[in-house]
Amino acid sequence: MSTVYVIDTVVTKPGRARDFVDAYLRDYAPGARDRGMRLEHLVVSPPVWFTDAPNTVIATWTLDSAEDWWAMTWRGRPDESVRGWWTRAQEWILDRSRHTAAPADEVDGLNDV
């Protein structure tokens, strides 16, 4: 088994980090779990709810294998509710990115999919 990490990094609009986190956990996370993802960490940087400046929210999800990552990806891509959620979330977001990663000592095993 090789762990695959899916890392969402979101820079929120000033004063909107708490709203984003609440909505992410309430409205986005259940569907992500249904697609096989497990939320490992949700962190806010800096660790204060700014009212007049952006915060960065980083959600780290895990999957057990490259196969699980592909299955999650193919379930999410055609799902209009996923795209719709991120579209609605733009009211809280300045910038966002998603990265996938794995421990360096597991990358060779992940290449054989």
N, C-alpha and C positions, 0 to 999 in steps of 0.2 A: 504494500500500500504506500502511495506517495501523496503527500499533502499538496494541494493546489490552493493558493491564496487568491482571492479576488478582493482588490482594494479600491474602494470608492473614496476619492478625495474631493470634498466639496468646499468651496469658499463661499460663505454666505454673505448676503447683503447685510449692511450694518443693522444691528439690532434684531436680526431674523434667525440667528443660530438655534435658539431654543425652539422656535416654531418649526424649523426644518427638522431638527432631531425628533421632536414629538411626532410629526407627520411621517417621517421615515420609519420610525419604530411601529407606529400604528397602522400605516397604510402600505408601505413598501415591504417591510420585513416579512410579513406573513406569506406573501407571494414568493419571495426569495426562498423562504424555508420550504415552501411547496415544490420549488424547483431543485431542492436538494442542498441548498446552502445552509451553513451554520454560522451564525454571527459570533465571532471570537472576541472582537473588541469594537467599541464605538468610543472614540476619544474626541475631545474638543480642545483646540489650541487657539490661543492660550487658554488656560483653564479658568476662564471668567466669561460670563455672558455679557459681551459688549453691547451697549445700546447705540454707540455712535461709530463703530468700526466693524470690519468684517471679522468673523471667526473662520477657522478651518476645521471641518469635521471629517474625520477619517474612520470609515467603517471597514473592518477586516473580516471577510467571510472565508470559510474553508470548505473544501470539498475533498473527498478521499482519494481521487484519482483523476488522471487526464480524461478517462472515459466519463466520469461524473461531470467534469467541467464541460465536455462536449454536450452531454445530455442536457445540462442546465442551459447552456448557450442556445441549443436548438429549441428548447421549450420557450425560452424568453424572447427570442428574436421575432417570431410571428405574433406574439401576445400583445394585442393592442392596449391592454390594461397597463403593461409595463411602460410603453411609450407614452401613454396618456398620463401616467403618474409623473414621469420626468418632465413632461410639458407643463403640467400644473405646478410642479415644484419650482419652475423658473421664477415664480414670485419671490422666492427666498434665496435664489442662487445668483452669484456673480460668475462663477466658473466651476466646472467639474471635470473630473477625469476618472477613468477606470483602468487599472493595471492588473495583470495576473502575474503570479510569481510562484516559485517553489524553492525549497531549501537547495542550496548548491549541490549537496551530495545526493540529491534525488533527481536532478535534471536528466542524467543519462537514462535512467529508467523511464522517464516521461517521454523521451524521444521515440520510444518503441511503442507507438499507439496503433 
